[in-house]
Amino acid sequence: MGKIQSAYGFSDYEIRLIRYSMTALFYDCSKLVIFGIFYYLTGDFKAFLFALFPLILLRTKNGGIHFKRYWSCFLFTFAYLELCIHILPVFLPLPPVVLCAALPVCALIDWLVGPNSLVRKKGMDEVHTRNAKIQTLLLILLLEILCLVFPADAYLTVSFWTVVLHVVQLCVTKGLKEVQSYEKKS
């Protein structure tokens, strides 16, 4: 980092940002590789991809719960994936008509609550917020269309539960932010 700083004239703050970004990228990639290997070995790699794709798109656009430590984030993400892939589809099977009815409700809640993050110190500008809302709305509507066209697809059920858990996560994040805000005022 010292060589990069002197070669390009980066400030100490910029070097800290670069280091943080590289660490975060490494952590996220390492989790994806570990989860990918796990789900490949358990024969659930396709289901993993159907959970991962909407999860990444929703989280990058709308935020959610974040953890400061690698292992707490790892365990939370693993629990999230397990809920979407193995637990909720098995223990709470929903008929296709319920999935199709629930997705517009999820889109509405996502629109009203998101984007929301516990780690973001300042709010996003209006344009970024609107774009994030539109992009997540389109993603959920695409899933809605796929569920209408392929109503009994087990992989789409995994994606459905990913959306539902994301919306729950956004609501929890909003609640936690309100508690934090109230505590700071007290």
Disulfide bonds with the S-S distance in Angstrom:
none
